Amino acid sequence: MHLAYPAVLAVLLFSVGVYGVLARRNVILVLMSVELMLNAVNLNLVAFDVWLRDTLHAGQALTLFTITIAAAEIGLGLAIVLLVYRTRRTAAVDEVTALGDRHEADGQGADDQGADDHEAADAAKEQAAA
């Protein structure tokens, strides 16, 4: 088998993955594009392992590590996406600009909200005392 066939396929897969990361707005599609890029790297690792006839099969071993890392990355990535979707009600990359409190995007910081809560609590105590 020629090395050019899997190498060209890996380049095409990686190119589609890079396009997906740069052009997509949805976080799920960006994660899928990253997985496509990792699969292109895995294809290259296995193809070069077969081509070099390595007795230790280092390319295949590295591929297993890459698959494990990719599974962990998808698990954490989806957990973060679900958390952001619950708080922001959107999964668009452009609309999620700050990872802090929702009030930070409106121009109010988390400290401002805390000060408002303290003022409201003080006012409630004064009304209860009167």
C-alpha positions as YAML, in Angstrom:
chain: A
units: angstrom
residues:
- id: 1
  name: MET
  ca: [0.00, 0.00, 0.00]
- id: 2
  name: HIS
  ca: [1.28, 3.44, -0.88]
- id: 3
  name: LEU
  ca: [1.72, 5.94, 1.90]
- id: 4
  name: ALA
  ca: [0.23, 8.70, -0.23]
- id: 5
  name: TYR
  ca: [-3.36, 7.43, -0.04]
- id: 6
  name: PRO
  ca: [-3.83, 7.62, 3.73]
- id: 7
  name: ALA
  ca: [-1.72, 10.80, 3.89]
- id: 8
  name: VAL
  ca: [-3.95, 12.57, 1.35]
- id: 9
  name: LEU
  ca: [-7.07, 11.35, 3.14]
- id: 10
  name: ALA
  ca: [-5.65, 12.60, 6.45]
- id: 11
  name: VAL
  ca: [-4.88, 16.00, 4.92]
- id: 12
  name: LEU
  ca: [-8.44, 16.24, 3.60]
- id: 13
  name: LEU
  ca: [-9.92, 15.25, 6.96]
- id: 14
  name: PHE
  ca: [-7.70, 17.71, 8.80]
- id: 15
  name: SER
  ca: [-8.59, 20.49, 6.34]
- id: 16
  name: VAL
  ca: [-12.31, 19.88, 6.80]
- id: 17
  name: GLY
  ca: [-11.77, 19.94, 10.57]
- id: 18
  name: VAL
  ca: [-9.89, 23.25, 10.44]
- id: 19
  name: TYR
  ca: [-12.63, 24.73, 8.26]
- id: 20
  name: GLY
  ca: [-15.24, 23.54, 10.73]
- id: 21
  name: VAL
  ca: [-13.41, 25.10, 13.68]
- id: 22
  name: LEU
  ca: [-12.94, 28.42, 11.93]
- id: 23
  name: ALA
  ca: [-16.30, 28.75, 10.16]
- id: 24
  name: ARG
  ca: [-18.86, 27.23, 12.52]
- id: 25
  name: ARG
  ca: [-20.74, 29.14, 15.19]
- id: 26
  name: ASN
  ca: [-22.23, 26.21, 17.10]
- id: 27
  name: VAL
  ca: [-20.07, 24.77, 19.86]
- id: 28
  name: ILE
  ca: [-21.14, 21.19, 19.17]
- id: 29
  name: LEU
  ca: [-20.02, 21.47, 15.54]
- id: 30
  name: VAL
  ca: [-16.71, 22.97, 16.66]
- id: 31
  name: LEU
  ca: [-16.15, 19.99, 18.97]
- id: 32
  name: MET
  ca: [-17.00, 17.62, 16.13]
- id: 33
  name: SER
  ca: [-14.48, 19.40, 13.92]
- id: 34
  name: VAL
  ca: [-11.77, 19.03, 16.57]
- id: 35
  name: GLU
  ca: [-12.55, 15.30, 16.71]
- id: 36
  name: LEU
  ca: [-12.22, 15.13, 12.93]
- id: 37
  name: MET
  ca: [-8.78, 16.72, 13.17]
- id: 38
  name: LEU
  ca: [-7.73, 14.24, 15.86]
- id: 39
  name: ASN
  ca: [-8.92, 11.35, 13.68]
- id: 40
  name: ALA
  ca: [-6.79, 12.66, 10.82]
- id: 41
  name: VAL
  ca: [-3.77, 12.58, 13.14]
- id: 42
  name: ASN
  ca: [-4.68, 9.02, 14.18]
- id: 43
  name: LEU
  ca: [-4.86, 7.97, 10.54]
- id: 44
  name: ASN
  ca: [-1.39, 9.37, 9.94]
- id: 45
  name: LEU
  ca: [0.01, 7.63, 13.02]
- id: 46
  name: VAL
  ca: [-1.31, 4.23, 11.97]
- id: 47
  name: ALA
  ca: [-0.31, 4.69, 8.32]
- id: 48
  name: PHE
  ca: [3.27, 5.61, 9.19]
- id: 49
  name: ASP
  ca: [3.41, 2.75, 11.70]
- id: 50
  name: VAL
  ca: [2.46, 0.29, 8.96]
- id: 51
  name: TRP
  ca: [4.78, 1.92, 6.43]
- id: 52
  name: LEU
  ca: [7.80, 1.87, 8.74]
- id: 53
  name: ARG
  ca: [7.03, -1.69, 9.92]
- id: 54
  name: ASP
  ca: [7.76, -0.77, 13.52]
- id: 55
  name: THR
  ca: [8.08, -3.87, 15.71]
- id: 56
  name: LEU
  ca: [6.92, -1.97, 18.80]
- id: 57
  name: HIS
  ca: [3.90, -0.53, 16.97]
- id: 58
  name: ALA
  ca: [4.49, 2.88, 18.50]
- id: 59
  name: GLY
  ca: [2.08, 4.57, 16.08]
- id: 60
  name: GLN
  ca: [-0.76, 2.34, 17.16]
- id: 61
  name: ALA
  ca: [0.09, 2.87, 20.83]
- id: 62
  name: LEU
  ca: [0.08, 6.64, 20.35]
- id: 63
  name: THR
  ca: [-3.24, 6.31, 18.54]
- id: 64
  name: LEU
  ca: [-4.75, 4.62, 21.58]
- id: 65
  name: PHE
  ca: [-3.52, 7.46, 23.79]
- id: 66
  name: THR
  ca: [-4.94, 10.01, 21.35]
- id: 67
  name: ILE
  ca: [-8.32, 8.26, 21.34]
- id: 68
  name: THR
  ca: [-8.33, 8.31, 25.15]
- id: 69
  name: ILE
  ca: [-7.48, 12.01, 25.24]
- id: 70
  name: ALA
  ca: [-10.17, 12.72, 22.63]
- id: 71
  name: ALA
  ca: [-12.79, 10.88, 24.68]
- id: 72
  name: ALA
  ca: [-11.88, 12.88, 27.78]
- id: 73
  name: GLU
  ca: [-11.92, 16.11, 25.77]
- id: 74
  name: ILE
  ca: [-15.39, 15.39, 24.41]
- id: 75
  name: GLY
  ca: [-16.70, 14.52, 27.86]
- id: 76
  name: LEU
  ca: [-15.41, 17.75, 29.40]
- id: 77
  name: GLY
  ca: [-16.35, 19.80, 26.36]
- id: 78
  name: LEU
  ca: [-19.95, 18.58, 26.37]
- id: 79
  name: ALA
  ca: [-20.21, 19.17, 30.12]
- id: 80
  name: ILE
  ca: [-19.05, 22.76, 29.64]
- id: 81
  name: VAL
  ca: [-21.41, 23.25, 26.71]
- id: 82
  name: LEU
  ca: [-24.37, 21.96, 28.72]
- id: 83
  name: LEU
  ca: [-23.49, 24.22, 31.64]
- id: 84
  name: VAL
  ca: [-23.18, 27.27, 29.39]
- id: 85
  name: TYR
  ca: [-26.44, 26.37, 27.63]
- id: 86
  name: ARG
  ca: [-28.28, 26.10, 30.94]
- id: 87
  name: THR
  ca: [-27.13, 29.52, 32.07]
- id: 88
  name: ARG
  ca: [-27.15, 31.42, 28.76]
- id: 89
  name: ARG
  ca: [-29.77, 29.52, 26.71]
- id: 90
  name: THR
  ca: [-27.49, 29.50, 23.68]
- id: 91
  name: ALA
  ca: [-24.77, 27.31, 22.23]
- id: 92
  name: ALA
  ca: [-23.45, 29.88, 19.76]
- id: 93
  name: VAL
  ca: [-19.76, 30.70, 20.05]
- id: 94
  name: ASP
  ca: [-20.23, 34.39, 19.21]
- id: 95
  name: GLU
  ca: [-22.91, 35.03, 21.82]
- id: 96
  name: VAL
  ca: [-20.95, 33.55, 24.72]
- id: 97
  name: THR
  ca: [-18.33, 36.20, 25.35]
- id: 98
  name: ALA
  ca: [-17.81, 36.11, 29.11]
- id: 99
  name: LEU
  ca: [-17.68, 32.96, 31.19]
- id: 100
  name: GLY
  ca: [-18.49, 34.82, 34.38]
- id: 101
  name: ASP
  ca: [-21.84, 35.83, 35.76]
- id: 102
  name: ARG
  ca: [-24.65, 36.81, 33.41]
- id: 103
  name: HIS
  ca: [-24.60, 40.36, 34.76]
- id: 104
  name: GLU
  ca: [-21.02, 40.85, 33.57]
- id: 105
  name: ALA
  ca: [-22.23, 40.80, 29.97]
- id: 106
  name: ASP
  ca: [-24.73, 43.54, 30.83]
- id: 107
  name: GLY
  ca: [-22.01, 45.79, 32.20]
- id: 108
  name: GLN
  ca: [-22.57, 44.96, 35.85]
- id: 109
  name: GLY
  ca: [-19.92, 42.99, 37.65]
- id: 110
  name: ALA
  ca: [-20.47, 40.24, 40.18]
- id: 111
  name: ASP
  ca: [-19.41, 42.67, 42.93]
- id: 112
  name: ASP
  ca: [-22.14, 45.12, 41.91]
- id: 113
  name: GLN
  ca: [-24.77, 42.43, 42.20]
- id: 114
  name: GLY
  ca: [-23.45, 41.42, 45.61]
- id: 115
  name: ALA
  ca: [-23.65, 45.04, 46.77]
- id: 116
  name: ASP
  ca: [-27.25, 45.23, 45.55]
- id: 117
  name: ASP
  ca: [-28.08, 42.04, 47.48]
- id: 118
  name: HIS
  ca: [-26.55, 43.47, 50.67]
- id: 119
  name: GLU
  ca: [-28.48, 46.73, 50.24]
- id: 120
  name: ALA
  ca: [-31.73, 44.81, 49.74]
- id: 121
  name: ALA
  ca: [-31.03, 42.69, 52.83]
- id: 122
  name: ASP
  ca: [-30.30, 45.84, 54.89]
- id: 123
  name: ALA
  ca: [-33.52, 47.45, 53.68]
- id: 124
  name: ALA
  ca: [-35.50, 44.32, 54.62]
- id: 125
  name: LYS
  ca: [-33.96, 44.33, 58.12]
- id: 126
  name: GLU
  ca: [-34.87, 48.00, 58.58]
- id: 127
  name: GLN
  ca: [-38.44, 47.36, 57.51]
- id: 128
  name: ALA
  ca: [-38.70, 44.37, 59.85]
- id: 129
  name: ALA
  ca: [-37.31, 46.42, 62.74]
- id: 130
  name: ALA
  ca: [-39.78, 49.29, 62.13]
...
